[in-house]
């Protein structure tokens, strides 16, 4: 009995040691793939790109709506302190006279991508004497989003990690009319009729799916965008904590709303619907 006990308790004969070693090896492999930005895991995943997507979910909520009359972009501005000047926080920027974008995620990363988009747009205008198509500009931004994976040692990389920001780009195209695109850290871009990004993406997208209509006017799109923001924002919506921009098919120009315009749109919003006993009962039964 004592001989068996001493043999079973020795460090060289513990039955759980191979299992522990395998678990430790698996964890080390997983952490290794977690640190590399250009190496796929055995499951076919790039963890750093997935972490960049998670950073976007921590950002401000932005909503974009495309109609036949134009595109509306609306974004929340989070004021972390009453001492912060609201005008110094920019979440909605112009790329060219016919397109602009809303951002969610790391603002510094967004500034780098938007500066690149502006340079590409001006180079296209200087070379071809025409405004750059929106999709071509978005394609250039998506290409730069993959700049971290470039292996050319003779050229300095702009970023050594994925960009932790998503952009909603709205503009007017001479062929397609008003268009709306979403760019992501993975280098993909998608065309949308209506889209939302940021911390409240799920709730905002659900509301857009329920209330969006392809035949709505630009004024109705303004009301819908701000209604969605009002529903998902933690603070009360005011002219100080939101930004709104539009690209009208009539003018073919991008325009940022002034404080007076924001106040007018907020005043036109319908009264928020409060849950009633019937709606609560219906939702609980379903």
C-alpha positions as CSV (number, residue, x, y, z in Angstrom):
1,X,0.0,0.0,0.0
2,X,2.7,2.4,1.0
3,X,4.7,1.5,-2.1
4,X,1.7,2.2,-4.4
5,X,1.0,5.5,-2.6
6,X,4.6,6.7,-3.0
7,X,4.7,5.8,-6.7
8,X,1.4,7.5,-7.4
9,X,2.3,10.7,-5.6
10,X,5.7,11.2,-7.3
11,X,6.1,14.1,-9.6
12,X,7.2,11.9,-12.5
13,X,4.1,9.7,-12.4
14,X,1.2,12.1,-11.8
15,X,-1.6,11.2,-14.1
16,X,-2.8,14.8,-14.7
17,X,0.6,16.2,-15.8
18,X,0.2,15.4,-19.5
19,X,-3.2,17.0,-19.5
20,X,-1.9,20.1,-17.8
21,X,1.0,20.3,-20.3
22,X,-1.4,20.0,-23.2
23,X,-3.6,22.8,-21.8
24,X,-0.6,25.0,-21.2
25,X,0.7,24.4,-24.7
26,X,-2.7,25.2,-26.1
27,X,-2.9,28.5,-24.1
28,X,0.6,29.5,-25.2
29,X,-0.3,28.8,-28.8
30,X,-3.5,30.8,-28.5
31,X,-1.7,33.7,-26.9
32,X,0.9,33.6,-29.6
33,X,-1.7,34.0,-32.3
34,X,-3.3,36.7,-30.2
35,X,-0.1,38.8,-30.3
36,X,0.6,38.5,-34.1
37,X,-1.4,40.7,-36.4
38,X,-0.7,38.8,-39.7
39,X,-0.8,35.2,-38.5
40,X,-4.0,33.2,-38.7
41,X,-5.0,31.0,-35.7
42,X,-5.8,27.3,-36.4
43,X,-9.5,28.4,-36.4
44,X,-8.8,30.8,-39.2
45,X,-9.1,34.0,-37.1
46,X,-7.1,37.2,-36.9
47,X,-7.5,38.2,-33.3
48,X,-6.1,41.7,-33.6
49,X,-8.6,42.6,-36.3
50,X,-11.4,41.2,-34.0
51,X,-10.1,43.3,-31.2
52,X,-10.2,46.4,-33.4
53,X,-13.9,45.6,-34.1
54,X,-14.5,45.4,-30.4
55,X,-12.9,48.9,-30.0
56,X,-15.5,50.3,-32.4
57,X,-18.3,48.9,-30.1
58,X,-17.0,51.2,-27.4
59,X,-17.2,54.3,-29.6
60,X,-20.0,56.8,-30.1
61,X,-23.1,55.7,-32.0
62,X,-23.4,56.9,-35.6
63,X,-26.3,56.5,-37.9
64,X,-26.4,56.9,-41.7
65,X,-29.5,56.8,-43.9
66,X,-29.7,56.9,-47.7
67,X,-32.7,58.1,-49.6
68,X,-33.4,59.0,-53.2
69,X,-33.1,62.7,-52.2
70,X,-29.7,62.4,-50.4
71,X,-27.8,60.9,-47.4
72,X,-28.1,61.8,-43.8
73,X,-25.3,61.2,-41.3
74,X,-25.9,61.7,-37.5
75,X,-23.5,60.9,-34.7
76,X,-23.4,61.2,-30.9
77,X,-20.8,63.4,-29.2
78,X,-19.8,62.2,-25.7
79,X,-18.9,65.0,-23.4
80,X,-16.9,63.5,-20.6
81,X,-16.8,66.7,-18.6
82,X,-18.8,69.9,-18.4
83,X,-15.5,71.7,-18.8
84,X,-15.0,70.3,-22.3
85,X,-15.8,72.6,-25.2
86,X,-18.3,70.8,-27.3
87,X,-17.1,72.4,-30.5
88,X,-13.6,70.8,-30.1
89,X,-15.0,67.3,-30.5
90,X,-15.5,66.4,-34.1
91,X,-17.2,63.2,-35.1
92,X,-18.5,64.2,-38.5
93,X,-16.0,65.5,-41.1
94,X,-16.0,66.6,-44.8
95,X,-13.8,64.6,-47.2
96,X,-14.6,66.5,-50.3
97,X,-17.4,68.9,-51.4
98,X,-19.6,66.0,-52.4
99,X,-19.0,63.6,-49.5
100,X,-18.4,63.4,-45.8
101,X,-18.1,60.7,-43.1
102,X,-19.1,59.9,-39.5
103,X,-16.7,57.9,-37.3
104,X,-16.9,55.5,-34.3
105,X,-13.8,54.2,-32.5
106,X,-10.4,55.7,-32.0
107,X,-10.5,59.4,-33.2
108,X,-6.8,59.5,-33.9
109,X,-7.1,56.5,-36.3
110,X,-10.1,58.1,-38.0
111,X,-8.1,61.3,-38.5
112,X,-5.4,59.4,-40.3
113,X,-7.8,57.6,-42.6
114,X,-9.8,60.8,-43.4
115,X,-6.6,62.7,-44.2
116,X,-5.7,60.0,-46.6
117,X,-9.2,60.1,-48.2
118,X,-8.9,63.9,-48.6
119,X,-5.5,63.6,-50.3
120,X,-6.9,60.9,-52.7
121,X,-9.9,63.0,-53.5
122,X,-7.9,66.1,-54.3
123,X,-5.4,64.1,-56.3
124,X,-8.2,62.7,-58.4
125,X,-9.7,66.1,-59.0
126,X,-6.3,67.6,-60.0
127,X,-5.6,64.7,-62.4
128,X,-8.9,64.1,-64.0
129,X,-10.7,67.5,-63.4
130,X,-13.7,65.7,-61.9
131,X,-14.8,64.8,-58.4
132,X,-13.7,61.4,-57.2
133,X,-16.4,58.7,-57.2
134,X,-17.4,57.9,-53.6
135,X,-16.8,54.2,-54.0
136,X,-13.2,54.8,-55.3
137,X,-12.5,57.0,-52.3
138,X,-13.9,54.3,-50.0
139,X,-11.8,51.7,-51.8
140,X,-8.6,53.8,-51.1
141,X,-9.5,54.0,-47.4
142,X,-10.1,50.3,-47.2
143,X,-6.7,49.7,-48.9
144,X,-5.0,51.8,-46.2
145,X,-6.8,49.9,-43.5
146,X,-4.7,46.9,-44.5
147,X,-1.4,48.9,-44.5
148,X,-0.3,47.2,-41.3
149,X,0.1,44.0,-43.2
150,X,2.5,45.4,-45.9
151,X,5.8,43.6,-45.8
152,X,7.7,46.1,-47.9
153,X,10.7,47.1,-45.7
154,X,11.7,50.0,-47.9
155,X,8.5,51.9,-47.2
156,X,7.5,53.2,-43.8
157,X,4.2,51.8,-42.7
158,X,1.6,54.2,-41.5
159,X,0.3,51.9,-38.7
160,X,1.8,48.8,-37.1
161,X,-1.7,47.6,-36.0
162,X,-5.2,47.5,-37.4
163,X,-7.1,50.8,-37.3
164,X,-9.6,50.7,-34.5
165,X,-12.2,52.8,-36.2
166,X,-15.2,52.4,-38.6
167,X,-16.4,55.1,-41.0
168,X,-19.8,55.8,-42.4
169,X,-19.1,57.5,-45.7
170,X,-22.0,59.3,-47.4
171,X,-21.8,61.2,-50.7
172,X,-23.3,61.9,-54.1
173,X,-22.1,59.9,-57.2
174,X,-22.8,61.1,-60.7
175,X,-23.8,57.6,-61.8
176,X,-25.5,56.1,-58.8
177,X,-26.8,59.2,-57.0
178,X,-26.7,59.3,-53.2
179,X,-24.6,56.5,-51.7
180,X,-23.7,55.2,-48.3
181,X,-20.7,53.0,-47.4
182,X,-19.3,51.4,-44.3
183,X,-15.6,50.7,-43.9
184,X,-14.2,48.4,-41.3
185,X,-10.7,47.6,-39.8
186,X,-10.6,44.3,-41.8
187,X,-10.3,46.3,-45.0
188,X,-13.8,45.5,-46.2
189,X,-16.4,48.1,-47.3
190,X,-20.1,47.6,-47.8
191,X,-22.8,49.6,-49.4
192,X,-25.9,50.3,-47.3
193,X,-29.4,51.8,-47.5
194,X,-29.2,52.5,-43.7
195,X,-26.5,51.6,-41.2
196,X,-25.4,52.2,-37.7
197,X,-22.1,51.8,-35.9
198,X,-20.8,52.2,-32.3
199,X,-21.8,51.1,-28.8
200,X,-25.5,51.0,-29.5
201,X,-25.3,49.4,-32.9
202,X,-27.6,46.5,-32.2
203,X,-30.5,48.7,-30.9
204,X,-30.1,51.3,-33.6
205,X,-29.9,48.7,-36.4
206,X,-33.1,47.1,-35.0
207,X,-34.9,50.4,-35.2
208,X,-33.7,51.2,-38.7
209,X,-34.9,47.8,-39.9
210,X,-38.3,48.5,-38.5
211,X,-38.8,52.1,-39.6
212,X,-36.7,52.6,-42.7
213,X,-38.5,53.1,-46.0
214,X,-36.8,53.5,-49.3
215,X,-39.3,56.1,-50.5
216,X,-38.8,58.4,-47.5
217,X,-37.8,62.0,-48.1
218,X,-34.6,63.6,-46.8
219,X,-36.6,65.4,-44.0
220,X,-38.1,62.1,-42.9
221,X,-34.6,60.6,-42.9
222,X,-33.4,63.5,-40.6
223,X,-36.3,62.8,-38.2
224,X,-35.6,59.0,-38.2
225,X,-31.9,59.4,-37.7
226,X,-32.3,61.7,-34.7
227,X,-35.1,59.6,-33.3
228,X,-32.8,56.5,-33.4
229,X,-30.1,58.5,-31.7
230,X,-32.4,59.8,-29.0
231,X,-33.6,56.3,-28.3
232,X,-30.1,54.8,-27.8
233,X,-28.2,57.7,-26.2
234,X,-27.7,57.8,-22.5
235,X,-27.9,61.6,-22.2
236,X,-30.7,63.8,-23.3
237,X,-30.3,64.8,-27.0
238,X,-29.3,68.4,-27.4
239,X,-27.7,70.5,-30.1
240,X,-24.4,70.3,-28.1
241,X,-24.0,66.5,-28.0
242,X,-24.9,65.5,-31.6
243,X,-23.6,66.3,-35.1
244,X,-25.6,66.0,-38.3
245,X,-24.6,66.3,-41.9
246,X,-26.3,65.8,-45.2
247,X,-25.5,65.3,-48.9
248,X,-28.5,66.6,-50.9
249,X,-29.1,65.2,-54.4
250,X,-30.3,68.7,-55.4
251,X,-27.1,70.5,-54.5
252,X,-24.7,67.6,-54.7
253,X,-22.9,69.1,-51.8
254,X,-22.0,68.0,-48.3
255,X,-23.3,70.3,-45.5
256,X,-22.8,70.2,-41.8
257,X,-25.8,71.4,-39.7
258,X,-25.4,74.5,-37.7
259,X,-26.6,74.8,-34.1
260,X,-29.8,76.5,-35.3
261,X,-30.5,73.7,-37.8
262,X,-30.0,71.1,-35.1
263,X,-32.3,72.9,-32.7
264,X,-35.0,73.0,-35.5
265,X,-34.6,69.3,-36.2
266,X,-34.8,68.4,-32.5
267,X,-38.0,70.5,-32.1
268,X,-39.6,68.6,-35.0
269,X,-38.9,65.2,-33.4
270,X,-42.0,63.2,-32.4
271,X,-42.7,62.8,-28.7
272,X,-41.0,59.7,-27.3
273,X,-43.3,56.7,-27.0
274,X,-43.7,55.4,-23.4
275,X,-44.4,51.7,-22.8
276,X,-48.0,51.0,-21.9
277,X,-49.5,48.0,-20.1
278,X,-50.6,46.6,-23.4
279,X,-47.2,46.8,-25.0
280,X,-45.5,45.3,-22.0
281,X,-47.9,42.4,-21.8
282,X,-47.6,41.8,-25.6
283,X,-43.8,41.8,-25.5
284,X,-43.7,39.5,-22.4
285,X,-46.1,37.0,-24.0
286,X,-44.2,36.9,-27.2
